[in-house]
Amino acid sequence: MNRPFTVCLMHPMDPRGRKLGGIETHVRLILAHHPEDFRIIFVGVDEIGDLALGQLQTIDYAGRQIDFLPVARIGSDAINLAGTSLLRSTTFRFASGALRHLPALRRALAGTGATADLQRFEFALIAGLLGLKTVQMVHGEGRKDQKMDSLIRKLWFLHRLNETVALTRASAIFCVNGTIIKRLKVILPKAAKKAVVMSVSVETDRFAAAAFADTDGPYRLVFAGRLDEFKDPPLMFKVVAALHKRLKGALEFHYAGTTDPARYPEFDAIAGFTTRHGFLDASALAALYRSCHAGILTSFFEGMPCYLLELLAVGRPFAAIRLPQYDPLIVAGVSGALVERNAAEAVTVDALCDAFVSLRHAMQSGTLAPDAIHALIEPYSVIAQMGRLFERHRSLQRPATRGTRFVTDQDPQPG
């Protein structure tokens, strides 16, 4: 097969493993849907413990062949945990492993003309040492004063340094929402000139619209992903508990993810009617979504949640705390309801409960249409967005266009 282009994709996960998160979903979509004229060299970690570190091997992923070079060994028991110290964090262990195996990386990339695709700022230095131009994806917009589980909050100065280095040396920058670009225009105006909006993607064939099931039975709410602090799980659980009471027990809550929700005391009130599904692959997740009625989001901040796009693609509405990037997707009367966060938490809980009750009535009356909900996420389809991403890599690898700025339309998001 003629594959004239090569992308070096770096991320601390095992393509065969169970690391969970929106970034990981994005990486898996790159691996599964990269164009036929691209070779993928994936620099990651060995979660299973069966591969030799620093050795390039070809593996099958979703029916595609990719070259995999693991540089650290991080088991399934630790891969989804936030680091408690810098030296024990997954990011540090991956980065130090990549530096240790830098000669092997150079050999794997020799003569390829590859560009690097990065999801984290911390790995820009590695790409620089390899002499690679980079396409940097910016997934988050958190601030130092906001709640988060990761070490970023504790080591904010280091995060900002990594961000500055990564975005300054990047040849192209994709941001998952327009708010991030607004921030870059203030703190790094030169980098902002290289940035465009492109969110994470959704497989619109796998996550296809499906009719609502059993709208007269128990109301089934779902949440998928990590229960990090910035998601505000305590508020989420309080809303679910209050709605369960309002519906006189006719409610089920389904959680797909690897976080132990019992780490939050508020979970005790809903544990009895919660089903914990653990890690689910994309097909199992789509099946779970089809069996549920609505989703909930209570985050203080977000990039663009894959869970949001996937559930909407199945045709299920949301009730959520409003964030600007949700506005084109969660539309009143079409795909759900947005509620402003109130300083009085009880007011916010009541408003979200009211929204869920209204959505239930709309489902029962037939005024919510799964096909109309699905239509909102078509611009975010993996086919459309992967085309944009890889065309940027092509433009950087073609000799005639190297060093020129490639301009593309932005996604239909505010910003």
Buried (B, 14 or more C-beta within 10 A) or exposed (E): EEEEBBBBBBBBBBBBBBBBBBBBBBBBBBBBBBBEEBBBBBBBBBBBEEBEBBEBEEBEBEEEEBBBBBBBBBEBEEBBBBBEEEEEBBBBBBBEBBEEBBEBBEEBBEEBBBBBBBBBBBBBBBBBEBEBBBBBBBBBBBEEEBBBBBBBBBBBEBBBEBBBBBBEBBBBBBBBBBBBBBBBEEEBEEBBEBBBBBBBBBBBEBBBBBEBEEBEEBBBBBBBBBBBBBBBBBBBBBBBBBBBEBBEEBBBBBBBBBBEBEEBEBBEBBEEBBEBBEBBEBEEBBEBBBBBBBBBBBBBBBBBBBBBBBBBBBBBBBBBBBBEBBEBBBBEEBBBBBBEBEEEBEEBBBBBBBBBBBBBEBBEEEEBBBEBBBBBBEEBBBEBBBBBBBEBBBBBBBEEEEEEEBEBEBBEBEB
